[in-house]
């Protein structure tokens, strides 16, 4: 949960950047940018809920602190691989 909340923060930044670029470069209106605008806004209470969920797992010894960090790094790495793959495809690489 904590890894996902960190990822949503990065995702929100991407969405805000994309929406701004679509408006500036292509003249897209609010309706056309609605998806990106929706995810550009931070989710209320997400961080507190994520921390509480992880703490509950740690307290119940369902997960270790090491695993929490490892899963967070893995999620970020997978997302990096996703975006890098799109970049490679755009450049005609595979």
PDB file of N, CA, C and O in Angstrom:
ATOM      1  N   UNK A   1       0.821  -1.194   0.000  1.00  0.00           N
ATOM      2  CA  UNK A   1       0.000   0.000   0.000  1.00  0.00           C
ATOM      3  C   UNK A   1       0.866   1.259   0.000  1.00  0.00           C
ATOM      4  O   UNK A   1       0.582   2.227  -0.705  1.00  0.00           O
ATOM      5  N   UNK A   2       1.922   1.223   0.802  1.00  0.00           N
ATOM      6  CA  UNK A   2       2.798   2.385   0.869  1.00  0.00           C
ATOM      7  C   UNK A   2       3.483   2.627  -0.471  1.00  0.00           C
ATOM      8  O   UNK A   2       3.611   3.770  -0.910  1.00  0.00           O
ATOM      9  N   UNK A   3       3.920   1.557  -1.116  1.00  0.00           N
ATOM     10  CA  UNK A   3       4.556   1.684  -2.434  1.00  0.00           C
ATOM     11  C   UNK A   3       3.584   2.283  -3.435  1.00  0.00           C
ATOM     12  O   UNK A   3       3.965   3.124  -4.249  1.00  0.00           O
ATOM     13  N   UNK A   4       2.336   1.857  -3.377  1.00  0.00           N
ATOM     14  CA  UNK A   4       1.339   2.399  -4.300  1.00  0.00           C
ATOM     15  C   UNK A   4       1.074   3.877  -4.040  1.00  0.00           C
ATOM     16  O   UNK A   4       0.880   4.646  -4.981  1.00  0.00           O
ATOM     17  N   UNK A   5       1.065   4.278  -2.773  1.00  0.00           N
ATOM     18  CA  UNK A   5       0.821   5.693  -2.500  1.00  0.00           C
ATOM     19  C   UNK A   5       1.978   6.543  -3.011  1.00  0.00           C
ATOM     20  O   UNK A   5       1.754   7.643  -3.515  1.00  0.00           O
ATOM     21  N   UNK A   6       3.205   6.056  -2.890  1.00  0.00           N
ATOM     22  CA  UNK A   6       4.362   6.782  -3.445  1.00  0.00           C
ATOM     23  C   UNK A   6       4.253   6.830  -4.961  1.00  0.00           C
ATOM     24  O   UNK A   6       4.558   7.848  -5.583  1.00  0.00           O
ATOM     25  N   UNK A   7       3.818   5.730  -5.548  1.00  0.00           N
ATOM     26  CA  UNK A   7       3.675   5.677  -6.996  1.00  0.00           C
ATOM     27  C   UNK A   7       2.582   6.624  -7.466  1.00  0.00           C
ATOM     28  O   UNK A   7       2.733   7.267  -8.505  1.00  0.00           O
ATOM     29  N   UNK A   8       1.485   6.723  -6.724  1.00  0.00           N
ATOM     30  CA  UNK A   8       0.406   7.643  -7.108  1.00  0.00           C
ATOM     31  C   UNK A   8       0.892   9.084  -7.106  1.00  0.00           C
ATOM     32  O   UNK A   8       0.449   9.894  -7.920  1.00  0.00           O
ATOM     33  N   UNK A   9       1.789   9.401  -6.204  1.00  0.00           N
ATOM     34  CA  UNK A   9       2.336  10.753  -6.178  1.00  0.00           C
ATOM     35  C   UNK A   9       3.103  11.040  -7.462  1.00  0.00           C
ATOM     36  O   UNK A   9       2.928  12.094  -8.074  1.00  0.00           O
ATOM     37  N   UNK A  10       3.945  10.108  -7.865  1.00  0.00           N
ATOM     38  CA  UNK A  10       4.693  10.272  -9.119  1.00  0.00           C
ATOM     39  C   UNK A  10       3.733  10.294 -10.304  1.00  0.00           C
ATOM     40  O   UNK A  10       3.869  11.128 -11.199  1.00  0.00           O
ATOM     41  N   UNK A  11       2.770   9.387 -10.312  1.00  0.00           N
ATOM     42  CA  UNK A  11       1.773   9.313 -11.389  1.00  0.00           C
ATOM     43  C   UNK A  11       1.012  10.625 -11.514  1.00  0.00           C
ATOM     44  O   UNK A  11       0.768  11.110 -12.619  1.00  0.00           O
ATOM     45  N   UNK A  12       0.637  11.200 -10.362  1.00  0.00           N
ATOM     46  CA  UNK A  12      -0.078  12.474 -10.384  1.00  0.00           C
ATOM     47  C   UNK A  12       0.744  13.575 -11.030  1.00  0.00           C
ATOM     48  O   UNK A  12       0.214  14.410 -11.763  1.00  0.00           O
ATOM     49  N   UNK A  13       2.032  13.575 -10.756  1.00  0.00           N
ATOM     50  CA  UNK A  13       2.913  14.556 -11.383  1.00  0.00           C
ATOM     51  C   UNK A  13       2.983  14.368 -12.890  1.00  0.00           C
ATOM     52  O   UNK A  13       2.975  15.340 -13.646  1.00  0.00           O
ATOM     53  N   UNK A  14       3.052  13.115 -13.324  1.00  0.00           N
ATOM     54  CA  UNK A  14       3.063  12.830 -14.762  1.00  0.00           C
ATOM     55  C   UNK A  14       1.776  13.334 -15.408  1.00  0.00           C
ATOM     56  O   UNK A  14       1.793  13.971 -16.461  1.00  0.00           O
ATOM     57  N   UNK A  15       0.664  13.029 -14.747  1.00  0.00           N
ATOM     58  CA  UNK A  15      -0.637  13.423 -15.307  1.00  0.00           C
ATOM     59  C   UNK A  15      -0.764  14.942 -15.402  1.00  0.00           C
ATOM     60  O   UNK A  15      -1.274  15.458 -16.396  1.00  0.00           O
ATOM     61  N   UNK A  16      -0.311  15.652 -14.390  1.00  0.00           N
ATOM     62  CA  UNK A  16      -0.369  17.118 -14.419  1.00  0.00           C
ATOM     63  C   UNK A  16       0.474  17.655 -15.568  1.00  0.00           C
ATOM     64  O   UNK A  16       0.056  18.578 -16.267  1.00  0.00           O
ATOM     65  N   UNK A  17       1.645  17.090 -15.767  1.00  0.00           N
ATOM     66  CA  UNK A  17       2.529  17.522 -16.855  1.00  0.00           C
ATOM     67  C   UNK A  17       1.905  17.254 -18.213  1.00  0.00           C
ATOM     68  O   UNK A  17       1.961  18.098 -19.106  1.00  0.00           O
ATOM     69  N   UNK A  18       1.308  16.073 -18.367  1.00  0.00           N
ATOM     70  CA  UNK A  18       0.681  15.720 -19.642  1.00  0.00           C
ATOM     71  C   UNK A  18      -0.495  16.647 -19.939  1.00  0.00           C
ATOM     72  O   UNK A  18      -0.631  17.133 -21.061  1.00  0.00           O
ATOM     73  N   UNK A  19      -1.347  16.894 -18.939  1.00  0.00           N
ATOM     74  CA  UNK A  19      -2.513  17.766 -19.142  1.00  0.00           C
ATOM     75  C   UNK A  19      -2.074  19.167 -19.547  1.00  0.00           C
ATOM     76  O   UNK A  19      -2.648  19.767 -20.455  1.00  0.00           O
ATOM     77  N   UNK A  20      -1.058  19.681 -18.873  1.00  0.00           N
ATOM     78  CA  UNK A  20      -0.569  21.019 -19.190  1.00  0.00           C
ATOM     79  C   UNK A  20      -0.011  21.055 -20.614  1.00  0.00           C
ATOM     80  O   UNK A  20      -0.262  22.007 -21.353  1.00  0.00           O
ATOM     81  N   UNK A  21       0.736  20.032 -20.997  1.00  0.00           N
ATOM     82  CA  UNK A  21       1.315  19.983 -22.349  1.00  0.00           C
ATOM     83  C   UNK A  21       0.236  19.844 -23.422  1.00  0.00           C
ATOM     84  O   UNK A  21       0.332  20.466 -24.480  1.00  0.00           O
ATOM     85  N   UNK A  22      -0.780  19.041 -23.160  1.00  0.00           N
ATOM     86  CA  UNK A  22      -1.868  18.880 -24.131  1.00  0.00           C
ATOM     87  C   UNK A  22      -2.606  20.199 -24.350  1.00  0.00           C
ATOM     88  O   UNK A  22      -2.991  20.527 -25.472  1.00  0.00           O
ATOM     89  N   UNK A  23      -2.794  20.937 -23.281  1.00  0.00           N
ATOM     90  CA  UNK A  23      -3.466  22.234 -23.407  1.00  0.00           C
ATOM     91  C   UNK A  23      -2.584  23.234 -24.174  1.00  0.00           C
ATOM     92  O   UNK A  23      -3.034  23.909 -25.101  1.00  0.00           O
ATOM     93  N   UNK A  24      -1.323  23.301 -23.757  1.00  0.00           N
ATOM     94  CA  UNK A  24      -0.412  24.296 -24.335  1.00  0.00           C
ATOM     95  C   UNK A  24      -0.038  23.958 -25.777  1.00  0.00           C
ATOM     96  O   UNK A  24      -0.073  24.833 -26.642  1.00  0.00           O
ATOM     97  N   UNK A  25       0.312  22.730 -26.042  1.00  0.00           N
ATOM     98  CA  UNK A  25       0.811  22.355 -27.367  1.00  0.00           C
ATOM     99  C   UNK A  25      -0.290  22.082 -28.391  1.00  0.00           C
ATOM    100  O   UNK A  25      -0.120  22.346 -29.581  1.00  0.00           O
ATOM    101  N   UNK A  26      -1.422  21.550 -27.916  1.00  0.00           N
ATOM    102  CA  UNK A  26      -2.465  21.105 -28.850  1.00  0.00           C
ATOM    103  C   UNK A  26      -3.808  21.785 -28.651  1.00  0.00           C
ATOM    104  O   UNK A  26      -4.748  21.523 -29.401  1.00  0.00           O
ATOM    105  N   UNK A  27      -3.914  22.652 -27.657  1.00  0.00           N
ATOM    106  CA  UNK A  27      -5.160  23.362 -27.430  1.00  0.00           C
ATOM    107  C   UNK A  27      -6.293  22.503 -26.908  1.00  0.00           C
ATOM    108  O   UNK A  27      -7.459  22.854 -27.085  1.00  0.00           O
ATOM    109  N   UNK A  28      -5.979  21.376 -26.263  1.00  0.00           N
ATOM    110  CA  UNK A  28      -7.027  20.517 -25.709  1.00  0.00           C
ATOM    111  C   UNK A  28      -7.790  21.271 -24.628  1.00  0.00           C
ATOM    112  O   UNK A  28      -7.219  22.088 -23.906  1.00  0.00           O
ATOM    113  N   UNK A  29      -9.081  20.992 -24.525  1.00  0.00           N
ATOM    114  CA  UNK A  29      -9.898  21.644 -23.506  1.00  0.00           C
ATOM    115  C   UNK A  29      -9.959  20.795 -22.233  1.00  0.00           C
ATOM    116  O   UNK A  29      -9.363  19.720 -22.163  1.00  0.00           O
ATOM    117  N   UNK A  30     -10.689  21.292 -21.227  1.00  0.00           N
ATOM    118  CA  UNK A  30     -10.796  20.592 -19.944  1.00  0.00           C
ATOM    119  C   UNK A  30     -11.410  19.206 -20.093  1.00  0.00           C
ATOM    120  O   UNK A  30     -10.972  18.264 -19.433  1.00  0.00           O
ATOM    121  N   UNK A  31     -12.403  19.071 -20.939  1.00  0.00           N
ATOM    122  CA  UNK A  31     -13.033  17.764 -21.123  1.00  0.00           C
ATOM    123  C   UNK A  31     -12.032  16.761 -21.685  1.00  0.00           C
ATOM    124  O   UNK A  31     -11.978  15.617 -21.233  1.00  0.00           O
ATOM    125  N   UNK A  32     -11.248  17.181 -22.659  1.00  0.00           N
ATOM    126  CA  UNK A  32     -10.268  16.284 -23.284  1.00  0.00           C
ATOM    127  C   UNK A  32      -9.157  15.890 -22.307  1.00  0.00           C
ATOM    128  O   UNK A  32      -8.565  14.819 -22.439  1.00  0.00           O
ATOM    129  N   UNK A  33      -8.878  16.747 -21.339  1.00  0.00           N
ATOM    130  CA  UNK A  33      -7.813  16.486 -20.371  1.00  0.00           C
ATOM    131  C   UNK A  33      -8.355  15.935 -19.051  1.00  0.00           C
ATOM    132  O   UNK A  33      -7.606  15.801 -18.084  1.00  0.00           O
ATOM    133  N   UNK A  34      -9.636  15.620 -19.006  1.00  0.00           N
ATOM    134  CA  UNK A  34     -10.287  15.202 -17.768  1.00  0.00           C
ATOM    135  C   UNK A  34      -9.622  14.041 -17.064  1.00  0.00           C
ATOM    136  O   UNK A  34      -9.469  14.067 -15.843  1.00  0.00           O
ATOM    137  N   UNK A  35      -9.219  13.015 -17.811  1.00  0.00           N
ATOM    138  CA  UNK A  35      -8.561  11.853 -17.197  1.00  0.00           C
ATOM    139  C   UNK A  35      -7.293  12.290 -16.478  1.00  0.00           C
ATOM    140  O   UNK A  35      -7.067  11.925 -15.324  1.00  0.00           O
ATOM    141  N   UNK A  36      -6.469  13.073 -17.167  1.00  0.00           N
ATOM    142  CA  UNK A  36      -5.205  13.506 -16.581  1.00  0.00           C
ATOM    143  C   UNK A  36      -5.425  14.455 -15.417  1.00  0.00           C
ATOM    144  O   UNK A  36      -4.702  14.391 -14.423  1.00  0.00           O
ATOM    145  N   UNK A  37      -6.417  15.340 -15.526  1.00  0.00           N
ATOM    146  CA  UNK A  37      -6.733  16.253 -14.431  1.00  0.00           C
ATOM    147  C   UNK A  37      -7.176  15.484 -13.184  1.00  0.00           C
ATOM    148  O   UNK A  37      -6.805  15.839 -12.066  1.00  0.00           O
ATOM    149  N   UNK A  38      -7.963  14.444 -13.382  1.00  0.00           N
ATOM    150  CA  UNK A  38      -8.459  13.641 -12.260  1.00  0.00           C
ATOM    151  C   UNK A  38      -7.303  13.053 -11.466  1.00  0.00           C
ATOM    152  O   UNK A  38      -7.289  13.133 -10.237  1.00  0.00           O
ATOM    153  N   UNK A  39      -6.338  12.467 -12.153  1.00  0.00           N
ATOM    154  CA  UNK A  39      -5.236  11.814 -11.457  1.00  0.00           C
ATOM    155  C   UNK A  39      -4.124  12.776 -11.061  1.00  0.00           C
ATOM    156  O   UNK A  39      -3.222  12.397 -10.314  1.00  0.00           O
ATOM    157  N   UNK A  40      -4.172  14.013 -11.547  1.00  0.00           N
ATOM    158  CA  UNK A  40      -3.169  15.007 -11.170  1.00  0.00           C
ATOM    159  C   UNK A  40      -3.390  15.502  -9.742  1.00  0.00           C
ATOM    160  O   UNK A  40      -2.464  16.003  -9.105  1.00  0.00           O
ATOM    161  N   UNK A  41      -4.605  15.362  -9.247  1.00  0.00           N
ATOM    162  CA  UNK A  41      -4.932  15.812  -7.893  1.00  0.00           C
ATOM    163  C   UNK A  41      -4.577  14.731  -6.880  1.00  0.00           C
ATOM    164  O   UNK A  41      -4.844  13.555  -7.126  1.00  0.00           O
ATOM    165  N   UNK A  42      -3.982  15.100  -5.748  1.00  0.00           N
ATOM    166  CA  UNK A  42      -3.662  14.091  -4.735  1.00  0.00           C
ATOM    167  C   UNK A  42      -4.933  13.477  -4.148  1.00  0.00           C
ATOM    168  O   UNK A  42      -5.946  14.155  -3.976  1.00  0.00           O
ATOM    169  N   UNK A  43      -4.858  12.192  -3.849  1.00  0.00           N
ATOM    170  CA  UNK A  43      -5.991  11.492  -3.239  1.00  0.00           C
ATOM    171  C   UNK A  43      -6.057  11.858  -1.759  1.00  0.00           C
ATOM    172  O   UNK A  43      -5.061  11.741  -1.045  1.00  0.00           O
ATOM    173  N   UNK A  44      -7.232  12.304  -1.292  1.00  0.00           N
ATOM    174  CA  UNK A  44      -7.362  12.684   0.121  1.00  0.00           C
ATOM    175  C   UNK A  44      -7.063  11.502   1.042  1.00  0.00           C
ATOM    176  O   UNK A  44      -7.548  10.392   0.826  1.00  0.00           O
ATOM    177  N   UNK A  45      -6.269  11.756   2.052  1.00  0.00           N
ATOM    178  CA  UNK A  45      -5.968  10.775   3.108  1.00  0.00           C
ATOM    179  C   UNK A  45      -5.228   9.526   2.626  1.00  0.00           C
ATOM    180  O   UNK A  45      -5.088   8.577   3.399  1.00  0.00           O
ATOM    181  N   UNK A  46      -4.755   9.490   1.399  1.00  0.00           N
ATOM    182  CA  UNK A  46      -4.092   8.283   0.890  1.00  0.00           C
ATOM    183  C   UNK A  46      -2.847   7.949   1.706  1.00  0.00           C
ATOM    184  O   UNK A  46      -2.635   6.798   2.088  1.00  0.00           O
ATOM    185  N   UNK A  47      -2.034   8.954   1.967  1.00  0.00           N
ATOM    186  CA  UNK A  47      -0.788   8.692   2.692  1.00  0.00           C
ATOM    187  C   UNK A  47      -1.064   8.138   4.094  1.00  0.00           C
ATOM    188  O   UNK A  47      -0.426   7.176   4.521  1.00  0.00           O
ATOM    189  N   UNK A  48      -2.021   8.752   4.810  1.00  0.00           N
ATOM    190  CA  UNK A  48      -2.324   8.275   6.162  1.00  0.00           C
ATOM    191  C   UNK A  48      -2.865   6.843   6.138  1.00  0.00           C
ATOM    192  O   UNK A  48      -2.515   6.029   6.992  1.00  0.00           O
ATOM    193  N   UNK A  49      -3.719   6.542   5.157  1.00  0.00           N
ATOM    194  CA  UNK A  49      -4.262   5.184   5.054  1.00  0.00           C
ATOM    195  C   UNK A  49      -3.165   4.182   4.714  1.00  0.00           C
ATOM    196  O   UNK A  49      -3.159   3.068   5.238  1.00  0.00           O
ATOM    197  N   UNK A  50      -2.243   4.568   3.847  1.00  0.00           N
ATOM    198  CA  UNK A  50      -1.150   3.681   3.470  1.00  0.00           C
ATOM    199  C   UNK A  50      -0.248   3.391   4.659  1.00  0.00           C
ATOM    200  O   UNK A  50       0.125   2.241   4.891  1.00  0.00           O
ATOM    201  N   UNK A  51       0.104   4.427   5.412  1.00  0.00           N
ATOM    202  CA  UNK A  51       0.962   4.248   6.576  1.00  0.00           C
ATOM    203  C   UNK A  51       0.261   3.365   7.612  1.00  0.00           C
ATOM    204  O   UNK A  51       0.890   2.492   8.211  1.00  0.00           O
ATOM    205  N   UNK A  52      -1.025   3.587   7.823  1.00  0.00           N
ATOM    206  CA  UNK A  52      -1.785   2.778   8.793  1.00  0.00           C
ATOM    207  C   UNK A  52      -1.842   1.314   8.356  1.00  0.00           C
ATOM    208  O   UNK A  52      -1.712   0.418   9.190  1.00  0.00           O
ATOM    209  N   UNK A  53      -2.033   1.063   7.064  1.00  0.00           N
ATOM    210  CA  UNK A  53      -2.103  -0.311   6.555  1.00  0.00           C
ATOM    211  C   UNK A  53      -0.760  -1.017   6.722  1.00  0.00           C
ATOM    212  O   UNK A  53      -0.709  -2.173   7.141  1.00  0.00           O
ATOM    213  N   UNK A  54       0.320  -0.324   6.394  1.00  0.00           N
ATOM    214  CA  UNK A  54       1.648  -0.926   6.542  1.00  0.00           C
ATOM    215  C   UNK A  54       1.948  -1.173   8.015  1.00  0.00           C
ATOM    216  O   UNK A  54       2.461  -2.231   8.377  1.00  0.00           O
ATOM    217  N   UNK A  55       1.631  -0.206   8.859  1.00  0.00           N
ATOM    218  CA  UNK A  55       1.890  -0.379  10.283  1.00  0.00           C
ATOM    219  C   UNK A  55       1.104  -1.561  10.841  1.00  0.00           C
ATOM    220  O   UNK A  55       1.621  -2.315  11.666  1.00  0.00           O
ATOM    221  N   UNK A  56      -0.131  -1.724  10.401  1.00  0.00           N
ATOM    222  CA  UNK A  56      -0.936  -2.872  10.856  1.00  0.00           C
ATOM    223  C   UNK A  56      -0.281  -4.185  10.426  1.00  0.00           C
ATOM    224  O   UNK A  56      -0.250  -5.142  11.200  1.00  0.00           O
ATOM    225  N   UNK A  57       0.237  -4.237   9.212  1.00  0.00           N
ATOM    226  CA  UNK A  57       0.932  -5.442   8.739  1.00  0.00           C
ATOM    227  C   UNK A  57       2.200  -5.706   9.528  1.00  0.00           C
ATOM    228  O   UNK A  57       2.500  -6.850   9.870  1.00  0.00           O
ATOM    229  N   UNK A  58       2.947  -4.645   9.818  1.00  0.00           N
ATOM    230  CA  UNK A  58       4.163  -4.793  10.629  1.00  0.00           C
ATOM    231  C   UNK A  58       3.820  -5.257  12.041  1.00  0.00           C
ATOM    232  O   UNK A  58       4.458  -6.165  12.573  1.00  0.00           O
ATOM    233  N   UNK A  59       2.806  -4.628  12.650  1.00  0.00           N
ATOM    234  CA  UNK A  59       2.402  -4.982  14.013  1.00  0.00           C
ATOM    235  C   UNK A  59       1.936  -6.428  14.114  1.00  0.00           C
ATOM    236  O   UNK A  59       2.192  -7.096  15.116  1.00  0.00           O
ATOM    237  N   UNK A  60       1.253  -6.915  13.079  1.00  0.00           N
ATOM    238  CA  UNK A  60       0.759  -8.296  13.072  1.00  0.00           C
ATOM    239  C   UNK A  60       1.817  -9.267  12.566  1.00  0.00           C
ATOM    240  O   UNK A  60       1.565 -10.466  12.444  1.00  0.00           O
ATOM    241  N   UNK A  61       3.007  -8.738  12.273  1.00  0.00           N
ATOM    242  CA  UNK A  61       4.118  -9.530  11.760  1.00  0.00           C
ATOM    243  C   UNK A  61       3.761 -10.278  10.476  1.00  0.00           C
ATOM    244  O   UNK A  61       4.214 -11.398  10.241  1.00  0.00           O
ATOM    245  N   UNK A  62       2.935  -9.627   9.652  1.00  0.00           N
ATOM    246  CA  UNK A  62       2.572 -10.195   8.353  1.00  0.00           C
ATOM    247  C   UNK A  62       3.584  -9.820   7.272  1.00  0.00           C
ATOM    248  O   UNK A  62       3.644 -10.442   6.211  1.00  0.00           O
ATOM    249  N   UNK A  63       4.369  -8.797   7.564  1.00  0.00           N
ATOM    250  CA  UNK A  63       5.364  -8.306   6.614  1.00  0.00           C
ATOM    251  C   UNK A  63       6.503  -7.675   7.402  1.00  0.00           C
ATOM    252  O   UNK A  63       6.306  -7.164   8.504  1.00  0.00           O
ATOM    253  N   UNK A  64       7.682  -7.718   6.828  1.00  0.00           N
ATOM    254  CA  UNK A  64       8.838  -7.100   7.484  1.00  0.00           C
ATOM    255  C   UNK A  64       9.097  -5.715   6.895  1.00  0.00           C
ATOM    256  O   UNK A  64       8.658  -5.403   5.789  1.00  0.00           O
ATOM    257  N   UNK A  65       9.813  -4.899   7.651  1.00  0.00           N
ATOM    258  CA  UNK A  65      10.156  -3.569   7.156  1.00  0.00           C
ATOM    259  C   UNK A  65      11.015  -3.682   5.893  1.00  0.00           C
ATOM    260  O   UNK A  65      10.872  -2.886   4.965  1.00  0.00           O
ATOM    261  N   UNK A  66      11.906  -4.677   5.867  1.00  0.00           N
ATOM    262  CA  UNK A  66      12.738  -4.909   4.686  1.00  0.00           C
ATOM    263  C   UNK A  66      11.873  -5.196   3.458  1.00  0.00           C
ATOM    264  O   UNK A  66      12.144  -4.680   2.373  1.00  0.00           O
ATOM    265  N   UNK A  67      10.841  -6.012   3.626  1.00  0.00           N
ATOM    266  CA  UNK A  67       9.956  -6.344   2.504  1.00  0.00           C
ATOM    267  C   UNK A  67       9.188  -5.120   2.017  1.00  0.00           C
ATOM    268  O   UNK A  67       8.983  -4.943   0.816  1.00  0.00           O
ATOM    269  N   UNK A  68       8.767  -4.283   2.951  1.00  0.00           N
ATOM    270  CA  UNK A  68       8.045  -3.065   2.575  1.00  0.00           C
ATOM    271  C   UNK A  68       8.911  -2.222   1.644  1.00  0.00           C
ATOM    272  O   UNK A  68       8.449  -1.746   0.608  1.00  0.00           O
ATOM    273  N   UNK A  69      10.168  -2.047   2.027  1.00  0.00           N
ATOM    274  CA  UNK A  69      11.089  -1.250   1.200  1.00  0.00           C
ATOM    275  C   UNK A  69      11.371  -1.937  -0.130  1.00  0.00           C
ATOM    276  O   UNK A  69      11.428  -1.280  -1.169  1.00  0.00           O
ATOM    277  N   UNK A  70      11.546  -3.235  -0.105  1.00  0.00           N
ATOM    278  CA  UNK A  70      11.822  -3.983  -1.339  1.00  0.00           C
ATOM    279  C   UNK A  70      10.655  -3.864  -2.309  1.00  0.00           C
ATOM    280  O   UNK A  70      10.865  -3.643  -3.502  1.00  0.00           O
ATOM    281  N   UNK A  71       9.440  -4.005  -1.821  1.00  0.00           N
ATOM    282  CA  UNK A  71       8.268  -3.908  -2.698  1.00  0.00           C
ATOM    283  C   UNK A  71       8.134  -2.510  -3.293  1.00  0.00           C
ATOM    284  O   UNK A  71       7.761  -2.353  -4.455  1.00  0.00           O
ATOM    285  N   UNK A  72       8.439  -1.504  -2.491  1.00  0.00           N
ATOM    286  CA  UNK A  72       8.403  -0.133  -3.002  1.00  0.00           C
ATOM    287  C   UNK A  72       9.403   0.074  -4.126  1.00  0.00           C
ATOM    288  O   UNK A  72       9.084   0.672  -5.154  1.00  0.00           O
ATOM    289  N   UNK A  73      10.621  -0.427  -3.922  1.00  0.00           N
ATOM    290  CA  UNK A  73      11.639  -0.300  -4.965  1.00  0.00           C
ATOM    291  C   UNK A  73      11.241  -1.075  -6.216  1.00  0.00           C
ATOM    292  O   UNK A  73      11.438  -0.593  -7.332  1.00  0.00           O
ATOM    293  N   UNK A  74      10.688  -2.256  -6.042  1.00  0.00           N
ATOM    294  CA  UNK A  74      10.255  -3.055  -7.199  1.00  0.00           C
ATOM    295  C   UNK A  74       9.177  -2.334  -8.002  1.00  0.00           C
ATOM    296  O   UNK A  74       9.234  -2.289  -9.231  1.00  0.00           O
ATOM    297  N   UNK A  75       8.205  -1.776  -7.309  1.00  0.00           N
ATOM    298  CA  UNK A  75       7.130  -1.070  -8.010  1.00  0.00           C
ATOM    299  C   UNK A  75       7.680   0.107  -8.809  1.00  0.00           C
ATOM    300  O   UNK A  75       7.292   0.320  -9.958  1.00  0.00           O
ATOM    301  N   UNK A  76       8.579   0.867  -8.202  1.00  0.00           N
ATOM    302  CA  UNK A  76       9.172   1.992  -8.913  1.00  0.00           C
ATOM    303  C   UNK A  76      10.000   1.513 -10.101  1.00  0.00           C
ATOM    304  O   UNK A  76       9.984   2.141 -11.160  1.00  0.00           O
ATOM    305  N   UNK A  77      10.710   0.427  -9.939  1.00  0.00           N
ATOM    306  CA  UNK A  77      11.519  -0.119 -11.038  1.00  0.00           C
ATOM    307  C   UNK A  77      10.630  -0.602 -12.181  1.00  0.00           C
ATOM    308  O   UNK A  77      10.945  -0.370 -13.348  1.00  0.00           O
ATOM    309  N   UNK A  78       9.522  -1.272 -11.856  1.00  0.00           N
ATOM    310  CA  UNK A  78       8.602  -1.740 -12.899  1.00  0.00           C
ATOM    311  C   UNK A  78       8.021  -0.570 -13.677  1.00  0.00           C
ATOM    312  O   UNK A  78       7.878  -0.632 -14.898  1.00  0.00           O
ATOM    313  N   UNK A  79       7.689   0.495 -12.962  1.00  0.00           N
ATOM    314  CA  UNK A  79       7.157   1.656 -13.666  1.00  0.00           C
ATOM    315  C   UNK A  79       8.232   2.273 -14.555  1.00  0.00           C
ATOM    316  O   UNK A  79       7.945   2.681 -15.680  1.00  0.00           O
ATOM    317  N   UNK A  80       9.450   2.345 -14.067  1.00  0.00           N
ATOM    318  CA  UNK A  80      10.554   2.863 -14.881  1.00  0.00           C
ATOM    319  C   UNK A  80      10.728   2.018 -16.146  1.00  0.00           C
ATOM    320  O   UNK A  80      10.939   2.556 -17.233  1.00  0.00           O
ATOM    321  N   UNK A  81      10.638   0.706 -15.998  1.00  0.00           N
ATOM    322  CA  UNK A  81      10.761  -0.183 -17.159  1.00  0.00           C
ATOM    323  C   UNK A  81       9.634   0.071 -18.164  1.00  0.00           C
ATOM    324  O   UNK A  81       9.866   0.060 -19.373  1.00  0.00           O
ATOM    325  N   UNK A  82       8.418   0.298 -17.665  1.00  0.00           N
ATOM    326  CA  UNK A  82       7.280   0.580 -18.526  1.00  0.00           C
ATOM    327  C   UNK A  82       7.539   1.817 -19.372  1.00  0.00           C
ATOM    328  O   UNK A  82       7.398   1.778 -20.594  1.00  0.00           O
ATOM    329  N   UNK A  83       7.923   2.928 -18.718  1.00  0.00           N
ATOM    330  CA  UNK A  83       8.141   4.176 -19.438  1.00  0.00           C
ATOM    331  C   UNK A  83       9.345   4.076 -20.371  1.00  0.00           C
ATOM    332  O   UNK A  83       9.331   4.640 -21.465  1.00  0.00           O
ATOM    333  N   UNK A  84      10.370   3.374 -19.950  1.00  0.00           N
ATOM    334  CA  UNK A  84      11.530   3.209 -20.812  1.00  0.00           C
ATOM    335  C   UNK A  84      11.177   2.399 -22.053  1.00  0.00           C
ATOM    336  O   UNK A  84      11.666   2.686 -23.146  1.00  0.00           O
ATOM    337  N   UNK A  85      10.332   1.393 -21.887  1.00  0.00           N
ATOM    338  CA  UNK A  85       9.890   0.591 -23.031  1.00  0.00           C
ATOM    339  C   UNK A  85       9.119   1.440 -24.027  1.00  0.00           C
ATOM    340  O   UNK A  85       9.315   1.315 -25.236  1.00  0.00           O
ATOM    341  N   UNK A  86       8.245   2.302 -23.527  1.00  0.00           N
ATOM    342  CA  UNK A  86       7.512   3.198 -24.437  1.00  0.00           C
ATOM    343  C   UNK A  86       8.468   4.126 -25.181  1.00  0.00           C
ATOM    344  O   UNK A  86       8.292   4.384 -26.372  1.00  0.00           O
ATOM    345  N   UNK A  87       9.465   4.616 -24.483  1.00  0.00           N
ATOM    346  CA  UNK A  87      10.460   5.492 -25.086  1.00  0.00           C
ATOM    347  C   UNK A  87      11.212   4.740 -26.192  1.00  0.00           C
ATOM    348  O   UNK A  87      11.431   5.278 -27.277  1.00  0.00           O
ATOM    349  N   UNK A  88      11.604   3.495 -25.906  1.00  0.00           N
ATOM    350  CA  UNK A  88      12.308   2.705 -26.901  1.00  0.00           C
ATOM    351  C   UNK A  88      11.430   2.438 -28.120  1.00  0.00           C
ATOM    352  O   UNK A  88      11.904   2.509 -29.254  1.00  0.00           O
ATOM    353  N   UNK A  89      10.163   2.135 -27.894  1.00  0.00           N
ATOM    354  CA  UNK A  89       9.249   1.885 -29.010  1.00  0.00           C
ATOM    355  C   UNK A  89       9.081   3.130 -29.863  1.00  0.00           C
ATOM    356  O   UNK A  89       9.005   3.049 -31.089  1.00  0.00           O
ATOM    357  N   UNK A  90       9.023   4.289 -29.204  1.00  0.00           N
ATOM    358  CA  UNK A  90       8.867   5.547 -29.916  1.00  0.00           C
ATOM    359  C   UNK A  90      10.098   5.824 -30.790  1.00  0.00           C
ATOM    360  O   UNK A  90       9.984   6.430 -31.856  1.00  0.00           O
ATOM    361  N   UNK A  91      11.240   5.388 -30.345  1.00  0.00           N
ATOM    362  CA  UNK A  91      12.473   5.578 -31.092  1.00  0.00           C
ATOM    363  C   UNK A  91      12.696   4.489 -32.119  1.00  0.00           C
ATOM    364  O   UNK A  91      13.686   4.520 -32.850  1.00  0.00           O
ATOM    365  N   UNK A  92      11.788   3.525 -32.186  1.00  0.00           N
ATOM    366  CA  UNK A  92      11.925   2.440 -33.152  1.00  0.00           C
ATOM    367  C   UNK A  92      12.808   1.306 -32.683  1.00  0.00           C
ATOM    368  O   UNK A  92      13.192   0.447 -33.477  1.00  0.00           O
ATOM    369  N   UNK A  93      13.135   1.293 -31.397  1.00  0.00           N
ATOM    370  CA  UNK A  93      13.938   0.210 -30.841  1.00  0.00           C
ATOM    371  C   UNK A  93      13.019  -0.872 -30.293  1.00  0.00           C
ATOM    372  O   UNK A  93      11.822  -0.654 -30.106  1.00  0.00           O
ATOM    373  N   UNK A  94      13.592  -2.032 -30.042  1.00  0.00           N
ATOM    374  CA  UNK A  94      12.821  -3.074 -29.354  1.00  0.00           C
ATOM    375  C   UNK A  94      13.709  -3.965 -28.562  1.00  0.00           C
ATOM    376  O   UNK A  94      13.231  -4.899 -27.917  1.00  0.00           O
TER     377      UNK A  94
END
